[in-house]
Amino acid sequence: MQRCKTPHAVVTFHSTADAMAVQAAAGDGLPGRVIPVPSEISAGCGLAWSVPAEHRETLEQALAQRGLAFEAITVVELY
């Protein structure tokens, strides 16, 4: 069975501390997981947060509600 790429909302960060703060919030119902920054994106710290693109709005709301800092959100095709 061949894997297919699907759209993901990828959040990038200015610092590793910002990425780790988002990961710490994951236990509080924040969707997604930490990944290395995809090669299609240039970002500050090398870590990113990824969710399927259909969860982008939920993720944006969660980041805003928790006051979590991030650089940008980009939609990228990932495995």
C-alpha positions as CSV (number, residue, x, y, z in Angstrom):
1,M,0.0,0.0,0.0
2,Q,1.4,3.4,-1.0
3,R,1.3,6.3,1.3
4,C,-0.2,9.6,0.0
5,K,0.7,13.1,1.0
6,T,-2.2,15.1,2.6
7,P,-2.4,18.8,3.5
8,H,-1.2,19.7,7.0
9,A,-1.2,23.1,8.8
10,V,2.4,23.5,9.9
11,V,3.1,26.0,12.7
12,T,6.6,27.4,12.8
13,F,8.3,29.1,15.8
14,H,11.0,31.7,16.4
15,S,12.5,29.7,19.2
16,T,12.7,26.1,20.6
17,A,11.1,27.4,23.8
18,D,8.0,28.5,21.9
19,A,7.8,25.0,20.3
20,M,8.2,23.3,23.6
21,A,5.5,25.5,25.1
22,V,3.1,24.3,22.4
23,Q,4.1,20.7,23.0
24,A,3.5,21.1,26.8
25,A,0.0,22.4,26.0
26,A,-0.8,19.3,23.9
27,G,-1.7,17.4,27.1
28,D,-4.4,20.0,27.5
29,G,-6.3,19.1,24.3
30,L,-4.2,20.9,21.8
31,P,-4.3,18.9,18.5
32,G,-1.2,17.9,16.6
33,R,2.4,16.9,17.1
34,V,6.0,18.2,16.9
35,I,7.8,17.6,13.6
36,P,11.1,18.8,12.1
37,V,10.4,21.9,9.9
38,P,9.6,20.6,6.4
39,S,12.2,21.6,3.7
40,E,9.5,23.7,1.9
41,I,9.4,26.1,4.8
42,S,12.2,28.2,6.3
43,A,11.8,28.9,10.0
44,G,13.7,30.0,13.0
45,C,14.2,27.0,15.3
46,G,13.9,23.9,13.2
47,L,10.8,22.5,15.0
48,A,7.2,22.8,13.9
49,W,3.8,21.7,15.0
50,S,1.6,19.8,12.5
51,V,-2.1,19.0,12.3
52,P,-4.2,17.9,9.4
53,A,-5.3,21.0,7.5
54,E,-9.0,20.5,8.4
55,H,-8.0,21.1,12.1
56,R,-6.2,24.5,11.3
57,E,-9.0,26.7,12.7
58,T,-9.2,24.6,15.9
59,L,-5.4,24.9,16.3
60,E,-5.4,28.7,15.7
61,Q,-8.1,29.2,18.3
62,A,-6.2,27.0,20.8
63,L,-3.0,28.9,20.3
64,A,-4.7,32.2,20.7
65,Q,-6.7,31.1,23.8
66,R,-3.5,29.9,25.5
67,G,-1.4,32.9,24.4
68,L,1.2,30.6,22.7
69,A,3.7,32.4,20.5
70,F,4.4,31.2,17.0
71,E,6.0,32.5,13.8
72,A,3.6,31.4,11.0
73,I,1.1,28.8,9.9
74,T,1.6,27.3,6.5
75,V,-0.3,24.5,4.7
76,V,2.1,21.9,3.3
77,E,1.6,18.4,1.8
78,L,3.0,15.9,4.2
79,Y,3.0,12.1,4.6
